[in-house]
Amino acid sequence: MAEHGHLAAVLQADITREDDCAAIARACIREYGRIDILHNNVGRSRGDRKTAEMDAAMWDEIMAMNLKGMFMTCKHVLPQMVAQHSGCIINVSSTASLSARTTVAYKTSKGAVNTLTQHIAMENAAHGIRANVILPGLIDTPMAIERRAQERGVPREVVRAEREALVPMRRMGTAQDVANAALFLASDEARYITGVILPVDGGLLEKRG
């Protein structure tokens, strides 16, 4: 990073522990003196089940990572953002939050992420803080492809073909597509945008009719 004129710092943290979330905020202030952007992109779906089959302990694990972790990181960066009267929070949800899904915990947690983000946007707009949420659709990532292929015992190409057939644009998105949306929301070009739920899904949610 340094050779390109940028600075970066790395911190190991468990997003489900509040002390670690507080440490993330403190480390950023210590290294850079301020917090301009919080990008929350931690989550899991492994272990999810139908409602009647869902283990309560697994429910707590998924909620702790997908929802509670985002709440706690937001909680601990907001005082600094309020003090500097500026800041941008970007939370990553999922199109699963607004569409049918066969399992319960992931969808529920991501729906709550949408609501949390909108609440933070309204609560902090007067402080110059913006909060928006990105809903990725079917994205070609190892978590999406490799795990499903392994669980089903089928080649990766089978999983890819099935998922691509579901998307109106007939292809899955890439991590870069999601990153581009986040970059826009973090930029000055989006300075008047807050509380938005932004699908990055190749038209997938339009199939709801």
Secondary structure, 3 states (H helix, E strand, C coil): CHHHCCCCCCCCCCCCCHHHHHHHHHHHHHHHCCCCEEEECCCCCCCCCCHHHCCHHHHHHHHHHHHHHHHHHHHHHHHHHHHHCCEEEEEECCHHHHCCCCCCHHHHHHHHHHHHHHHHHHHHHHHCEEEEEEEECCECCHHHHHHHHHHHCCCHHHHHHHHHHHCCCCCCECHHHHHHHHHHHHCHHHCCCCCCEEEECCCHHHHHC
